[in-house]
Amino acid sequence: MIRVEVIRDSNRFIRELRVTGHAGYERRGKDIVCAAVSVLAYTAAGALEELAGIKGYTERDGYMRCAVPKDIPEEKKETVRTILETVVLGLKQVELGYGKYVSVLDKEVLTDD
């Protein structure tokens, strides 16, 4: 199963997106659930870099993480919010259709530390 964690600060601003695991819907190269989640995760990473200037994401087999720096300029926050909220919406849509293979956990941290 693919697990997606959406980490938000106390203002509900997404600070981190983590994707772990494998869908197991179909064999490697034929897994449409994996492909859907992957395209959304890479869209987040690419859009953050191209549109908001936030470089860098971490990835390895079965794992991807995009993090938003705490010191992001105020003028870029709305762009980042739009990108990540759109991606999370897409991930939740995949979960609705393939909940046996994808789980999205949207959580708020208690502090902004």
Rosetta blueprint (number, residue, H / E / L):
1 M L
2 I E
3 R E
4 V E
5 E E
6 V E
7 I E
8 R E
9 D L
10 S L
11 N L
12 R L
13 F L
14 I E
15 R E
16 E E
17 L E
18 R E
19 V E
20 T E
21 G L
22 H L
23 A L
24 G L
25 Y L
26 E L
27 R L
28 R L
29 G L
30 K L
31 D L
32 I H
33 V H
34 C H
35 A H
36 A H
37 V H
38 S H
39 V H
40 L H
41 A H
42 Y H
43 T H
44 A H
45 A H
46 G H
47 A H
48 L H
49 E H
50 E H
51 L H
52 A H
53 G L
54 I L
55 K L
56 G L
57 Y L
58 T E
59 E E
60 R E
61 D L
62 G L
63 Y E
64 M E
65 R E
66 C E
67 A E
68 V L
69 P L
70 K L
71 D L
72 I L
73 P L
74 E H
75 E H
76 K H
77 K H
78 E H
79 T H
80 V H
81 R H
82 T H
83 I H
84 L H
85 E H
86 T H
87 V H
88 V H
89 L H
90 G H
91 L H
92 K H
93 Q H
94 V H
95 E H
96 L H
97 G H
98 Y L
99 G L
100 K L
101 Y L
102 V E
103 S E
104 V E
105 L E
106 D E
107 K E
108 E E
109 V L
110 L L
111 T L
112 D L
113 D L
